[in-house]
């Protein structure tokens, strides 16, 4: 069985796939996971190599949640505001 910490490229490939999914299904759902996977992939090149699989997954989950919350705050409409369209693009 391959060492989990040496497979940083799997995390980076997963980040790329999740980012592509975000383009196909927008809503900032997959982008938070993509950011979390990319950060874990980069971190596995350094000191995170010594962590166990459950700890790496915990770090991924926490980073994904933080990224999603930040994306939601940055890109969300202000509270109580509804997106309306004043004119049709075909007019």
QUILINTA-V75846 format. One record per residue. SS is DSSP state (h for helix, s for strand, l for the rest). OMEGA is omega in whole degrees, 0 to 359 (none if undefined). Layout:
SS:OMEGA ; SS:OMEGA
This chain:
l:182 ; l:177 ; l:184 ; h:184 ; h:180 ; h:180 ; l:178 ; h:182 ; h:177 ; h:177 ; h:180 ; h:177 ; h:177 ; h:178 ; h:179 ; h:179 ; h:179 ; h:177 ; h:177 ; h:176 ; h:179 ; h:178 ; h:182 ; h:181 ; l:185 ; l:179 ; l:178 ; l:176 ; l:182 ; h:182 ; h:176 ; h:177 ; h:179 ; h:178 ; h:178 ; h:180 ; h:180 ; h:180 ; h:178 ; h:178 ; h:178 ; h:182 ; h:179 ; l:175 ; l:184 ; l:189 ; h:182 ; h:180 ; h:185 ; h:182 ; l:178 ; l:181 ; h:179 ; h:179 ; h:178 ; h:178 ; h:177 ; h:177 ; h:177 ; h:180 ; h:181 ; h:179 ; h:178 ; h:179 ; h:180 ; h:179 ; h:180 ; h:179 ; h:178 ; h:178 ; h:180 ; h:180 ; h:183 ; h:188 ; h:182 ; l:174 ; l:176 ; l:183 ; l:177 ; l:181 ; l:179 ; l:179 ; l:177 ; l:179 ; l:183 ; l:182 ; l:179 ; l:181 ; l:182 ; l:181 ; l:none
